[in-house]
Amino acid sequence: MRFAQVAVRVWGCSMDFENPEVTALEGINAFRNFLISIGMPRNFAELGAKEEDIPTLVQNLCYGNGRDGKIGGFVSLTKSDCEEIYKMMV
């Protein structure tokens, strides 16, 4: 439901009260299109990164700036979670 609310409030999507997942997916697509419009890389190939860069990226993400190895707000992510997300981007 939170993603559906963001879709409506931020991206101007119409709320589908019967199926809020449809609204959430519409919002995700709107966000993706926004990132594309500002030239944000969508995957490792566009970023110029490789799978062997994952350990360094995770180290910087999870342990930089004195973090304790977890990041997040809505959902707390561990180092292992971050590695798996990066692997999906390869």
Secondary structure, DSSP 8 states (H G I E B T S, - for coil): -HHHHHHHHTT-----SS-HHHHHHHHHHHHHHHHHHTT---SHHHHT--GGGHHHHHHHHHHGGG--S-EESSSEE-HHHHHHHHHHH-
